[in-house]
Amino acid sequence: MFSIFDIKKDIMKRIFQFVPLLFLLFLFACNGVTPTPDEPVDKQTNYFYSKYQNPIAIFPTYKYLGNENIVTAKARRDYYVWKDHHANKYILITVLQPNGSESFSKNIKWVDKETAIYSSGNIAAFNFLHIRPRGIIYKLDGDIPDCVIVAQEFYLDKNRKEAIYKTLIVPDKMCTEISEPVIEELNRVANMQ
């Protein structure tokens, strides 16, 4: 004759048989979506992970196109590009790391306020896209329009080992150079967590 104690004991035994299996399944699932340092873009969740700063969530309508890198005497530049094909907009994340030293020097001017049509703190907007990023986008997707609004936000980690430019490139069909809506949209479509 079974007692309530025996039934509870049997149920607990069965539960504990499944716990290790559930734990292993959880580990395999987590391993499948966690990017490695060599792969900072998680295509399933549309996140970008840097080495020294918080991840950046990319709006789901933007699809990852690819990346390119350029190494100069002073820095390594890694360019990561997403595109919203419906709106013909691009998100560009540029990661700079010092070349030949541990960290960037303190006297670098990171935000180009002279050619900006808007600037405040670490945010700036331009009516053009610089040659290097334009060339990267051209290589990955083709040419972008001549009239654009480029909203850009800059981040530097506390140890100055990595600089990130988060950029939204929007066609300016009428060449009006109105930057405020693009600046507001930047954090909605590429949000640092």
Buried (B, 14 or more C-beta within 10 A) or exposed (E): EEEEEEEEEEEEEEEEEEEEEEEEEEEEEEEEEEBEEEEBBBEEEBBBBBEBBEBBBBBEBBEBBEBBEEEEEBBBBBBBBBBBEEEBBBBBBBBBBBEEEEEBEEEEEEBEEEEBBBBEEBBBBBBEBEEBBBBBBEEBBEEBEEBBBBBBBBBBBEEBBBBBBBBBBBBBEEEEBEBEEBBEBBBEBBBBE
